[in-house]
Every structure is written in structure tokens, then in C-alpha cells.
């Protein structure tokens, strides 16, 4: 554990690579206010040389940082990196940094290092992984499940947004070895599609509408199954919801008669010490309370042998950026929630 109150303590210097997108904005906002880290760089080709608020208007007046061109970025004085590149781009960003001698922690927010088996990239993402030798150096970073991380874990693959919600909803069953088949439906807001618009995410198409997509074939499926193991199987219908932030979904499971009375105990055992998972016993969580927060809320209702688990999280926060900071805190030996809760921002403002 880093002793943050020691007079000789120097805050780790952190940079965000490819930080002009929606996730990058949330990363920068939280890192600027982080009590134990110092944000020293943010890269973007599109906005190189411009102030960070050129891409993230809400950061105007909160930081004087400007974007650096990725080709001119120097990681020699950086202690830790968060990579917010698109899927298929991180795998071309990280190896050159390692070849150039960077040896600090990395948290990657893309899917490029989430699987040890390179064949999964051909099947689910349509490309041959160009750096398969790096795959087993990354730890899959769903903090509430991978606890503790392997000793000396340094590289972390941050989970996907749907994968985080569905895995946390079903992990209490998998943890107990309960054999179950879950039917999952989940809806996500428009920010989950990224900053570049498309015909499907265009406001007139999305407003007041719900549209299913990638039915039973979403790329997060192998990621979720990797977490749950063989006991819990699931089907998944994703849908676009008419809002900006947040994922809300349900998983319906038929239980054995002897299991129905144990559900509350399963969730208490899984998340009793998890600071960023909030449980809603005997009810399903709502979407609004998680928007703009680092929490995933899970709740459940049991009727006879039927169990319905509900889950809600902000796709840009616990589904991406704040979970990445949670992972970085862990790797650096900092308090897990540092920089993620309102009390941390207040603490930094008074130091």
C-alpha cells in the first residue's frame, strides 16, 4: 500500500492515451480530481495541440492540459497508463510502448487483451490478433470477481460494459456452483455506441424507440462466459434504449426448489465487501440512481422457483472509465475507491 500521507510521497504520474472520446472525458474528469494520482498527459490525433476542453466541454476551467499527438507522446516519465483506444487499436498502441522500454502499469479499456485464446478474436472481432504473446500477461479486471489479482499484476484488461453488468448479476450463482440457464435482456444508452454517429444511433432513430441488435450474438458473450464458467449458461438479447447514459437489464433463472431461499445469502457473500456494488434485496434496481456514478446496482425478486435478477450501471463509468480507475488503484496499491467518490474530490480540494 502506498503511504499517501507521508511527507516524501510523490503522486504517480498518469497519462490517458486516445482520450478524446466519451470514455476519455470521464477518465480525465476523475483523474484531475484524484487525491493520489497526477494526470500528466492526454493524447489525441484529432485534437493534438488543443486544450482538453476542446473535446470535453465540461472540463473547461478544470484543467489546463492540452492534447498531445500520440506520435509525439513520451512515456518515459509516466508511471501508469490508461488506454482508451477503440477495439482493434490498442493492440497497435501498446506493443510499441513496451518495445520502447515503458515498464509501468497499463489498464486497457478495449477488448484487445481480454482473452488468453487468440482464436476468439478471429471468431468474435474479425481480426487475427497481432500480439498473441502478450495475451497471457494481462489480468481480466472485474474487481469484484478477480479478487485478489495475481501477485505483481501489472497489465489489466478492463471489462466491457454489458459484460460488467451481466457478469455481476450472475456471478453470485456461479460462485456457488449453481447450475442455471439465464435469459438476459439488457438495454443501453446512446453513449455506448461511441462519439461517431451512425444511422442506428442518430437521434431521430433512437428517440422514443427501442431496437434489438446482435440478438444472441453479441461480442461480450465469450467474455461473460469466461467469468461465469461452465455452471451458468445464458442467452442474451441486447437493445438500444432512448437515453444517453446507462445500462438496465434483467436475467431470469429457474431455480431448484432448495435454492430459492438462499439467493440473498449468495449476493451477500459475493458483494458484502464490494464497495462499488450496491444490492437491492427483494426488488429490481432502477437506472437513474447509477447514472454518473461508479456503482453497479443489482437486485433480485424470487417467486416460487423463479428468480429475476436486475442490474443497472452507467456504461461510461462502472462499465468503462471508473472501473479502469478502480483497476489502476488496485494495481498501484491505492484504496480501491480513490478518486471515484465525492469525498475524494473534497479531500483533494482541501490539501
C-alpha positions, 0 to 999 in steps of 0.5 A: 500500500502506498503511504499517501500521507507521508511527507516524501510521497510523490503522486504517480504520474498518469497519462490517458492515451486516445482520450478524446472520446466519451470514455476519455472525458470521464477518465480525465474528469476523475483523474484531475480530481484524484487525491493520489494520482497526477494526470500528466498527459492526454493524447489525441490525433484529432485534437493534438495541440488543443486544450482538453476542453476542446473535446470535453466541454465540461472540463473547461476551467478544470484543467489546463492540459492540452492534447498531445499527438500520440506520435509525439507522446513520451512515456518515459516519465509516466508511471501508469497508463490508461488506454482508451483506444477503440477495439482493434487499436490498442493492440497497435498502441501498446506493443510499441510502448513496451518495445520502447522500454515503458515498464509501468502499469497499463489498464486497457479499456478495449477488448484487445487483451481480454482473452488468453485464446487468440482464436476468439478474436478471429471468431468474435472481432474479425481480426487475427490478433497481432500480439498473441504473446502478450495475451497471457500477461494481462489480468481480466479486471472485474474487481469484484470477481478477480479478487485478489489479482495475481501477485505483481499484476501489472497489465489489466484488461478492463471489462466491457460494459454489458459484460460488467453488468451481466457478469455481476448479476450472475456471478453470485450463482456461479460462485456457488456452483449453481447450475442455471440457464439465464435469459438476459435482456439488457438495454443501453444508452446512446453513449455506448455506441461511441462519439461517431454517429451512425444511422442506428444511433442518430437521434431521430432513430433512437428517440422514443424507440427501442431496437434489438441488435446482435440478438444472441450474438453479441461480442461480450458473450465469450467474455461473460462466459469466461467469468461465469464458467461452465455452471451458468449458461445464458442467452442474451438479447441486447437493445438500444434504449432512448437515453444517453447514459446507462445500462438496465437489464434483467436475467431470469433463472429457474431455480431448484426448489432448495435454492430459492431461499438462499439467493440473498445469502449468495449476493451477500457473500459475493458483494458484502465487501464490494464497495462499488456494488450496491444490492437491492434485496427483494426488488429490481434496481432502477437506472437513474440512481447509477447514472454518473456514478461508479456503482453497479446496482443489482437486485433480485425478486424470487417467486416460487422457483423463479428468480429475476435478477436486475442490474443497472450501471452507467456504461461510461463509468462502472462499465468503462472509465471508473472501473479502469480507475478502480483497476489502476488503484488496485494495481498501484496499491491505492484504496480501491475507491480513490478518486471515484467518490465525492469525498475524494474530490473534497479531500483533494480540494482541501490539501 
